[in-house]
Amino acid sequence: MKNIHAIGLVAASVAVTFAIEESRMSSLRQNAKTVATSAAPKPAATTSAASTDEPAAPVRTKSRAELNPAKTAAESESADESIAKTARKMWDNPAGKSMMNQGAKMAVAMMYEDFIDGLHLNKEEGDYFKNLLGKEITDQQELGMKMMSASPDERKTLAEEMKKRGADSEAEIKKFLNNDEDIKAFNDYKNHLPERQQLDGIRGAMTGGGVPMDATTEAKLVDAMYRARTDAKAPDLSGPGAMDELAKGNIVESYEKSWEAQQTALRNETSTFLNPAQQNALADYQKQMKEMQLMGLKMAEKMMSGKKDDGK
C-alpha cells in the first residue's frame, strides 16, 4: 500500500496539506536559487605581470547576513496569511475545486486500494464505492477551506457539520456493502489507516537497516501501533476528528502530551516480537514522523490562531 504520510502528515485537512506543500515548494525554489548562484562561474584570478598595475579589488564591507536580512515577524506572518488566503480561495475556484476532487480520487486509491481489491467488485460497483469514499474526503476539503477564515465559534459549527456529513457517508457505505462481515472489515480497516499509512516507510527503514520484517511481524506491528495510539487517547488527526481537534485549539500541546505515552506503550509491546535493531529502526522512523507532523500542526495552529470570535 502506498504511503501518503509524506504528503500531508496530518490527514486533518487539505488546507493544512496545501500550506505545508506550498511552504516546501517555496523552500525548494529558494534552495535552487542558492545553488544556481553558488554554481555560477566566477572570474578567474589574473596572473599576468600587468595585473600588478591594476588597482586592488574593493574590500567587501557588508556581511552576507546584512545583505540578506532575516525576515521580520511581521513579514513571516504576512507569508502565512498569504498561504491561508490562497487556500481559502481554492475551493471557490472551479479549477482549484477540480484539482481537489482529483486529489480526493488519488487519496481513495492510496488509502483503500487493498480493501477495495479484496471485495472483488465489478467496475461499476468499484467506481460507485470509490465515489462514496471520495465524498468524505471532499467534504473535509471544503470545510477545511472554510475553516481557514472562520472564527473559533464558526469552526466548532463546521466541525459539527463535518460529523453530520461523516455520519451520512457512513450510512451510505453500510447500505452499499450490505453485509455485516464486510462492514466490520471496512470499519477495522479504516480505524487502522493511520498505522497502515506508515507501513511503507517503516518497511523502508527496516530494510535499509538490514532488519526487514515478515508479513506476520508487520501485522503484529500495525495492531500494536493502533493500540498504543488509541490507549494513549492521542488526538484524532484523520477524518472528521481532526476538524474537531483543530476547533478545540491547543492541538500541538495535546499531540506532544500523548506522544511519550504512545511510545512507552509501543516499546513495551513490540519488545515481544521485534529484535533490538528493529526496535531502534522503528523509533528513529517515528521520531522523523513526529517532527513532520508537528511542523504541519504548528502551521495549521498558527494560521488559525489570529481569528477572533467576531471574525476579525
Helices and strands as residue ranges (DSSP letters): H 5-8, H 14-39, G 49-53, H 64-67, H 73-90, H 94-119, H 123-147, H 152-177, H 180-191, H 193-208, H 215-231, H 240-248, H 251-270, H 276-304
